[in-house]
Amino acid sequence: MKEVKRKKLEEKGWKVGTVAEFLDLTPEETTLIEIKLALSRHLKERRQKLMTQTVLAEKLHSSQPRIAKAENGDASVSIELLIRAMLATGATPQEIGQVIAQVG
């Protein structure tokens, strides 16, 4: 956020901060969320090049809406499902590790 906009909001009584501050997240919780979002984005990019959500869902014995949730960073989706989905698109453990390592 631009400093000018921040100052205007604060002058009007608004408190400006990060999502982590607003939700009172620990650094570990913040990092976990960032990892899940990075995995979700990478999954969507890979999957779009290779197959439909329906095809990926069939490979995972899941549903297309569940894959959509995974790709959109829905909090109900586990890291396990994200990793299984990435592996099903042909990602290697090394690629998954690189996505995680880029967080932070």
Backbone as a ProteinNet text record, in pm:
[ID]
protein_1_A
[PRIMARY]
MKEVKRKKLEEKGWKVGTVAEFLDLTPEETTLIEIKLALSRHLKERRQKLMTQTVLAEKLHSSQPRIAKAENGDASVSIELLIRAMLATGATPQEIGQVIAQVG
[TERTIARY]
84.6	0	89.6	49.4	126.3	117.1	226.2	234.3	129	101.1	1.2	-136.3	-171.7	-301.3	-307.8	-198.8	-192.9	-217.2	-150.1	-164.7	-307.4	-369.1	-507.7	-601.3	-583.4	-668.1	-647.2	-522.2	-492.2	-546.9	-542.6	-597.5	-748.2	-814.9	-959.7	-995.8	-894	-919.8	-904.7	-867.2	-849.1	-714.6	-711.7	-585.8	-539.2	-416.1	-362.3	-254.8	-264	-165.5	-171.7	-107.4	-103.8	-217.9	-240.8	-340.9	-301	-173.1	-123.2	-150.7	-132.9	-161.9	-311.3	-392.1	-537.5	-589.9	-536.5	-581.5	-503.1	-405.5	-321	-252.7	-191.8	-124.3	18.6	63.5	203.8	286	416.4	500.4	489.5	474.6	462.5	332	222	93.3	97.5	161.6	174.7	253.6	363.7	446.3	370.3	296.1	217.7	116	49.3	-48	21.5	136.5	211.5	256	295.5	334.6	214.7	100.3	-19.3	-58.6	-50.4	-85.5	13	141.1	241.3	217.6	188.2	159.4	33.8	-67.8	-192.1	-167.5	-92	-63.1	15.9	114.9	198.9	117	31.4	-55.5	-141.5	-202.9	-290.7	-212.9	-94.6	-11.8	23.1	67.3	104.6	-16	-124.7	-242.3	-298.5	-302.2	-358.3	-283	-154.9	-73.6	-96.9	-147.5	-148.5	-285.6	-383	-510	-618.7	-739.7	-851	-859.1	-934.6	-957.2	-1025.4	-1114.3	-1187.5	-1092.3	-1000	-903.1	-815.5	-769	-687	-767.2	-891.6	-977.4	-991.5	-1009.5	-1021.3	-892.6	-778.3	-650.5	-636	-692.2	-678.8	-796.6	-892.8	-1016.1	-1083.4	-1089.6	-1149.1	-1256.1	-1292	-1393.8	-1337.4	-1400.8	-1357.2	-1369.8	-1480.6	-1487.1	-1374.7	-1332.7	-1222.9	-1091.6	-1068.8	-949.3	-955.3	-1071.4	-1087.3	-1053.2	-1099.7	-1067.3	-917.4	-854.6	-710.2	-634.7	-676.7	-608.5	-633.4	-740.2	-774	-733.9	-659.3	-605.9	-708.2	-814.7	-916	-853.3	-886	-826.6	-861.4	-969.9	-1011.3	-926.9	-845	-763.5	-632	-598.8	-476.2	-353.6	-240.4	-113.6	-93.7	-140.5	-128.2	-197.1	-318.8	-389.6	-315.3	-263.7	-189	-66.9	5.2	124.7	86.9	-16.1	-61.2	-102	-171.6	-216.1	-97	0.8	119.2	194.2	206.2	271	194.4	62.4	-20.7	-4.3	40.5	66.9	209	285.5	420.6	529.9	493.8	595.7	681.6	807.3	898.7	903.2	949.5	966.5	1059.7	1158.8	1251.1	1178.3	1089.2	1012.9	922.9	859	772.2	854.9	972.1	1061.9	1104.4	1126.7	1164.7	1051.9	928.6	813.8	809	826.7	823.1	941.1	1057.8	1178.7	1170.3	1089.9	1077.9	990.6	919.7	833.6	920	881.8	950.7	1058.7
-116.6	0	123.5	221.4	344.8	419.3	483.3	553.4	662.6	734.2	842.3	785.2	675	612.7	562.1	502.9	451.8	565.8	677.6	791.6	845.1	853.7	902	810.7	680	584.8	596.7	607.1	618.1	748.2	856.2	983.6	974.7	886.8	869.6	764.8	715.2	622.1	475.3	445.9	306.8	256.4	131	66	-11.9	12	-51.5	-151.3	-272.5	-374.3	-489	-596.9	-715.3	-810.4	-904.5	-1007.8	-1087.3	-1117	-1193.5	-1120.2	-988.1	-909.3	-909.6	-892.8	-889.1	-1020.6	-1132	-1264.6	-1316.3	-1239.4	-1276.8	-1411.8	-1424.6	-1548.8	-1550	-1667.9	-1684	-1685.6	-1664.4	-1674.3	-1811.6	-1915.5	-2050.9	-2066.2	-2012.8	-2020.1	-1940.8	-1825.7	-1742.9	-1816.4	-1879	-1952.8	-2070.8	-2142.1	-2255.5	-2210.8	-2101	-2048.5	-2009.7	-1944.7	-1905.7	-2027.9	-2135.2	-2258.7	-2317.3	-2324.7	-2380.4	-2298.2	-2166.1	-2081.2	-2098.6	-2111.8	-2133.3	-2267.2	-2370.6	-2501.3	-2494.4	-2423.6	-2408.7	-2340.8	-2231.2	-2157.9	-2245	-2314.3	-2398.8	-2514.4	-2572.5	-2680.4	-2631.6	-2517.2	-2464.4	-2441	-2382	-2358.5	-2488.7	-2588.6	-2717.4	-2786.4	-2791.7	-2863.7	-2802.8	-2669.7	-2604.8	-2640.9	-2671.1	-2708.6	-2852.8	-2935.3	-3079.6	-3144.4	-3096.2	-3168.6	-3080.7	-3130	-3058.4	-3092.4	-3013.3	-3043.4	-3178.6	-3211	-3338	-3457	-3447.1	-3555.5	-3571.9	-3460.3	-3467.9	-3527	-3485.9	-3539.9	-3691.4	-3740.2	-3884.2	-3956.9	-3898.1	-3959	-3970.5	-3873.9	-3869.5	-3932.7	-3983.9	-4037.2	-3930.5	-3812.1	-3697.9	-3638.8	-3513.3	-3448.3	-3321.1	-3278	-3155.9	-3034.8	-3020.5	-2906.1	-2906	-3023.6	-3031.8	-2983	-3017.7	-2971.4	-2819.7	-2766.8	-2621.2	-2553.6	-2611.1	-2556.1	-2561.5	-2671.5	-2685.8	-2578.6	-2554.7	-2456.6	-2312.6	-2291.2	-2155.8	-2128.9	-2220.4	-2197.8	-2207.3	-2282.8	-2299.3	-2360.5	-2303.2	-2347.1	-2490.8	-2544.1	-2680	-2786.7	-2746.7	-2841.5	-2866	-2992.6	-3028.5	-3016	-3000.4	-2999.9	-3135.2	-3240.9	-3374.7	-3380.6	-3327.6	-3329	-3244.3	-3129.5	-3044.5	-3118.2	-3186	-3259.2	-3378.4	-3452.2	-3565.6	-3517.6	-3404.2	-3349.3	-3306.8	-3244.6	-3204.3	-3325.5	-3428.3	-3551.3	-3612.8	-3605.5	-3660.6	-3583.4	-3458.3	-3381.1	-3404	-3486.1	-3517.9	-3440.9	-3360	-3285.7	-3383.7	-3350.7	-3433	-3380.2	-3463.4	-3413.1	-3291.8	-3289.2	-3176.8	-3048	-3056.6	-2939.1	-2889.2	-2983.5	-2946.2	-2878.9	-2933.6	-2873.4	-2732.5	-2710.1	-2576.6	-2476.5	-2519.1	-2430.3	-2390.1	-2487	-2460	-2372.2	-2399	-2324.5	-2177.5	-2145.7	-2007.7	-1922	-1984.2	-1910.3	-1837.7	-1716.2	-1641.7	-1561.6
0	0	0	-77	-83.1	48.6	84.8	213	225.7	117.1	120.6	156.4	92.8	119	263.4	309.5	446.4	546.1	524.6	616.4	617.1	499.3	491.3	569.2	555.8	628.4	778.5	820.1	963	1021.1	942.3	987	1010.5	935.8	949.7	1053.7	1125.7	1234.5	1200.4	1077.5	1037.2	1085.7	1125.1	1160.7	1038.4	998.3	879.6	922	870.5	904.5	806	841.6	756	792.2	704.9	732	855.6	866.7	981.5	1112	1111.3	1231.2	1261.7	1158.3	1175.6	1232.9	1182.6	1226.5	1346.4	1391.5	1504.3	1479.9	1362.3	1325.8	1378.4	1416	1452.6	1323.6	1334.4	1213.8	1146.3	1225.8	1170.1	1091.7	1145.9	1076.9	946.2	950.3	830.6	723.6	762	666.6	608.8	691.4	643	538.6	563.1	467	336.8	348.5	228.4	148.1	216.1	147.6	74.1	141.4	76.5	-45.7	-35.5	-149.3	-264.3	-233.2	-338	-408.4	-330.9	-390.1	-476.5	-431.3	-507.5	-641.5	-638.7	-763.1	-860.3	-807.7	-893.1	-950.8	-869.6	-917.9	-1033.5	-1017.7	-1123.1	-1252.8	-1241.8	-1360.7	-1431	-1355.1	-1413.4	-1475.6	-1400.5	-1446.4	-1574	-1583.6	-1701.8	-1829.2	-1817.2	-1932.9	-1975.2	-1882.9	-1906.4	-1916.2	-1838.2	-1829.5	-1770.2	-1774.6	-1713	-1564.2	-1493.6	-1351.8	-1336.6	-1426.8	-1420.1	-1434.5	-1528.9	-1549.6	-1425.2	-1370	-1248.8	-1133.5	-1120	-1014	-1026.9	-1148.4	-1170.2	-1129.7	-1162.5	-1124.8	-973.5	-902.2	-756.6	-683.9	-760.3	-701.4	-614.3	-671	-602.6	-692.8	-670.2	-752.8	-814.6	-924.3	-990.5	-897.8	-821.3	-729.4	-625.6	-583.4	-485.6	-547.7	-675.4	-745.7	-761.4	-792.9	-804.7	-672	-562.8	-431	-405.2	-443	-423.2	-501.2	-623.1	-707.1	-661.5	-589.4	-544.7	-399.9	-340.7	-207	-95.6	-115.4	-11.5	113.4	227.4	354.2	390.3	333.9	368.5	298.4	204.1	128.4	202	218.9	291.3	201.3	265.9	191.8	124.2	190.2	130.8	-4.9	-14.6	-143	-245.7	-205.5	-298.6	-353	-266.1	-309.8	-396.8	-356.9	-439.7	-578.5	-584.5	-712.7	-797.9	-734.9	-810.9	-864.1	-781	-827	-943.1	-938.9	-1046.6	-1176.9	-1168.5	-1290.3	-1341.3	-1269.1	-1312.5	-1242	-1143.8	-1068.7	-990.1	-978.3	-900	-756.2	-663.4	-527	-521.4	-609.4	-613.3	-654.6	-753.6	-796.2	-683.5	-614.8	-502	-393.8	-366.7	-269	-308.3	-437.7	-485.5	-463.7	-487.1	-465	-318.2	-229.9	-85.8	-45.8	-100.5	-64.2	-105	-205	-251.7	-160.3	-68.9	23.1	124.7	152.6	257.8	210
[MASK]
++++++++++++++++++++++++++++++++++++++++++++++++++++++++++++++++++++++++++++++++++++++++++++++++++++++++

